[in-house]
Amino acid sequence: MHPLMMHCFGLPEGTFNFFMRRDGLMQFVAVEDIGRIVAAVFAASDRFAGITLELAGDESSEDQLATVISEAAGRRIG
């Protein structure tokens, strides 16, 4: 993650300030999943021409995101 983004989220200070309601849910899609879908669409571009695809991912709360980031950072973020 870009260092500026880390500061925007408060990670260096051990906090997590994200742009969602604390009690809300937001859908996230892994970059790898987006890449696989884009590759499939490009490989069959005639089949997907003019079509709009909707992509949805797992729903996570801000607390769940803080837990995942804490595990990845090896220290409590919250």
Order of alpha helices (4+ residues) and beta strands (2+ residues): alpha-beta-alpha-alpha-beta-alpha
